Amino acid sequence: MAGSPSAQDVADALAMTLEREDASGAPWCPPGDGVVLRRWVSYRSASLGTGIRRVVRLARLMAVADGRDYVRFLYVRLPALRGRHFRYALEGAAAEGRLHGSVATLSDSGVHLREPALVTPAATHEDFEIDFAQMPRLAALLDFLHNALGFAVIADLLAPLLQQGTCTGHADEVARALQAALNAWLSDRLESANHILQAQRIRAFLAGRGRVAPEAVDDEGILLLWTTVAEAPDDERIDGFRLYRSVASAMLRYRYALRDATAAKHLEDALGRGLEPANDELGTDQGETRLEPWLSPLRALALPPANRVKWLTRKEQHVLLNYLGGPAEEEAGEISESETERDVWKGGLAGEERFDLAFWLTLLRADVFGAAQASIVARLRKRVTASEAIAQAMAQVDDAAYTTSAAAFADLRQQLRLESLAALAVLMEAGAAEAVILLDCLGGQEAVKSVVGAAAGNAALTGEEETIADELREEIVRALSAAIADPGSVPEGPGRKVLLEAVAATRKVSRAGFRREDRADAEMLAALRSGAGAVFEVVRELDRLTATLSQKAPAGDVAGDSARFHAAFQRIYLSATDD
């Protein structure tokens, strides 16, 4: 049975369009157009309505040009969504007599649609134009509509424009019906009214401070917004904005949204200046960076089979929550295979984005004073008086709170590196290929070469490719097992050093997955193989954080922040009995 509608449905429908690849492995939809499509859908702005009005006309054009239906034109005649592919296909349709001049004529830049049903009522004597450069974006929107509403629904809505011969309805009427259907679908899945209210409050706050722009969101602004909205009278309160962590998270997400909107605006401006053709060259397409969303490496550790290994204690998970997110369930180790990633995951302070270290102070404030506020709320629910709850919570905050928090990240980084070393030893002993990846992460290419380099060279001297692959695997497995059994047999250097550390780590780590009895458990070994790479990615994320905090945290004004938060807590809770 399908679950309740959610934002994940929208994300999945977008991903089906944006992550599709053509036969060469290049993005089916140009990345720049993907950015704009995501913005259209996410913000449901006037641009989405404009796009839909053009989409229904493009569907009519493709149906006529194909001679059968627009679906065949879109998914068969076009190898990918590129302006030049639309040009070639439409020129071919005109040359072969399928696209008559009474329907449309081609120009150097695009198509002039001439049918009365496609011309806007305000311009009955003018053609409706669609440029080749616009077609990939419009086709991507059409593909998203298929993914979201279904092919049958879209076909029914477009039916008045897909008739052989004269259209039986006007394109604008069809567009309104299609947009209404899409809006209804999106309304069930995207932001609630309260989230919209939060966004409006953030926007008004930023506008009051100067301007609404990504760079206008800073640490001080986040704290000021929280004190403003959290202390507001009950009739002006916004749900979810009483907690500092909630306001910080909402502000950071809004900043990312502003950044994406700014990027999309630049793209649209470039289109208006005629700069789109650069996106239509094959070389450019292949060289474009894929706009893949960042995913916290902790996600892989929260799902089967990796979650069989105790990579993190509950306390350690809590340390990482604001920075990298974490399992949504308290009993993270008991997540079942039937649960989806969305069910078990809670985003960090920056939501699903990679945390921007420019906000290191907001992170420390959330860890220190956000935790203090959570403690206050918990005590109030146990009927502790507000003054006592505040006093008890703030008593836990001293002048070294920020450096203590930074040290916790550094300690956790060391613990996870130790687990990575222990995992390396276990995987090498088992002859698992993932050991080579870990060996590279921990010791670099020199370490890999010192352990398996000779094996790879020997295997390459054999015959055919399949034989080479099989023999190479066997040689590498033997090399891994032999090296971890006797690290002294490896030449002195990074390889031997890492192996000695790995052997020592197996004696220091006794968590589930690393115990001697676990090494004979095939499922536990699979869990180690699944999570080993991800846990080292967590180490890398902690490397970048600790490098910043080691310089910044000692200069943090804990005393000043403590006074500000203490005063705010008193104003918020002394007249309240709950959150």
Salt bridges, closest charged atoms under 4 A:
ASP9 OD2 - ARG189 NE 3.13
GLU21 OE2 - ARG290 NH1 3.17
ASP33 OD1 - ARG137 NE 2.98
ASP66 OD1 - ARG72 NE 3.32
ASP66 OD1 - ARG77 NE 2.59
GLU96 OE1 - ARG98 NH1 2.19
GLU115 OE2 - ARG60 NH2 2.68
ASP127 OD2 - HIS112 ND1 3.89
ASP127 OD2 - ARG114 NH1 2.55
GLU129 OE2 - HIS112 ND1 3.74
ASP143 OD1 - ARG20 NH1 3.23
ASP172 OD1 - ARG57 NH2 2.81
GLU191 OE1 - HIS195 ND1 2.56
GLU215 OE2 - ARG211 NH2 2.48
ASP218 OD1 - ARG209 NH1 3.33
GLU220 OE2 - ARG564 NH2 2.78
GLU231 OE2 - ARG571 NH2 2.87
ASP234 OD1 - ARG237 NH1 3.69
ASP260 OD1 - ARG259 NH2 3.09
GLU268 OE1 - ARG39 NH1 3.48
ASP269 OD1 - LYS265 NZ 2.87
ASP280 OD1 - ARG84 NH1 3.60
ASP285 OD2 - ARG82 NE 2.47
ASP285 OD2 - ARG84 NH1 3.86
GLU292 OE2 - ARG290 NH2 2.83
GLU316 OE2 - ARG511 NH2 2.76
GLU331 OE2 - ARG314 NH2 2.70
GLU341 OE2 - ARG299 NH1 2.83
GLU352 OE1 - ARG299 NH2 2.13
GLU353 OE2 - ARG259 NH2 3.38
ASP356 OD2 - ARG255 NH2 2.89
GLU419 OE2 - ARG511 NH1 2.92
GLU429 OE1 - ARG519 NH1 3.38
GLU434 OE1 - ARG529 NE 3.01
ASP470 OD1 - ARG473 NH1 2.85
GLU475 OE2 - ARG478 NH2 2.98
GLU501 OE1 - ARG417 NH1 3.74
GLU501 OE2 - LYS497 NZ 2.90
GLU517 OE2 - ARG515 NE 3.73
ASP518 OD2 - ARG515 NE 3.05
ASP521 OD2 - ARG308 NH2 3.59
GLU523 OE1 - ARG308 NH1 3.50
GLU537 OE2 - ARG540 NH1 2.60
GLU541 OE2 - ARG354 NH2 2.91
GLU541 OE1 - ARG544 NH1 3.22
ASP543 OD1 - ARG413 NE 2.58
ASP561 OD2 - ARG365 NE 3.06
